Structures are given as C-alpha cells and as structure tokens.
Amino acid sequence: MDLKLETHVTDGITVVSCHGRIVLGEDSAALRDSLKQVLTSSREVVLNLSGVNYIDSSGLGTLIAVYSSARSAGADIKLAGLGQRLRDLLQITKLVTVFEVYDNEQQAIAAFHRGAA
C-alpha cells in the first residue's frame, strides 16, 4: 500500500491528510475505511490531498462514495490542496461542481467557520 493517512484536529475540524496514491485496492479501501471512522465522531472534515501524486477512477469513486455517505449522514467533507492534475481531473469529470475545493487546509477550515457564523 502506497497511501499514508494522517488525522488531526484543527480548530474543531478533523483534517485527514493523504500522502501517496489513491488507486484501486488497498489504497482506496484504506481511505474509505479511515473516513468512515472519522465520520463517526466528526461532522466537519477536511480532506487534504496536497500529498497525493496520483488518483485513478477507483480513487475518484471512493471520494464520491464517502462524500455521498457523509452528506446523507448530515456531515460535510471539503477538499483542500489539490495539485493541478487532480484539479484538472475534477474539472473534466465535472466533479468540481460536487465538491467544495480550497487551495489549502487553512482556507477549508475557515470555510467551515464561516458557514457556522
């Protein structure tokens, strides 16, 4: 497995940072399982993808599935730190209209606080 996940809480928002590749198999499963676990205790999650160097269609499917599960459970996931390649991929697939995307972790966290105000 090439994907490494780190979780921490900043200003009451849970941040999951991904490093490596999100591809079919253990990597996608690990991300899905980790986010499901996080969502049992947190309603506001930032997924920091600045360390992701590759994502395949299975990885995109995992992001969509987790996002959909979160929304139906009353939670929200914001994406942060996307590289140009991943941004282009979300643009091409029109998923940029589904996800809230921010340049960095701090902006995504601030967006949750603006929403609560």
C-alpha positions, 0 to 999 in steps of 0.5 A: 500500500502506497497511501499514508493517512494522517488525522488531526484536529484543527480548530474543531475540524478533523483534517485527514491528510493523504500522502501517496496514491489513491488507486484501486485496492488497498489504497482506496479501501484504506481511505474509505475505511479511515473516513468512515471512522472519522465520520463517526465522531466528526461532522466537519472534515477536511480532506487534504490531498496536497500529498497525493501524486496520483488518483485513478477512477477507483480513487475518484469513486471512493471520494464520491462514495464517502462524500455521498455517505457523509452528506446523507449522514448530515456531515460535510467533507471539503477538499483542500490542496489539490495539485493541478492534475487532480484539479484538472481531473475534477474539472473534466469529470465535472466533479468540481461542481460536487465538491467544495475545493480550497487551495489549502487546509487553512482556507477549508477550515475557515470555510467551515467557520464561516458557514457556522457564523 
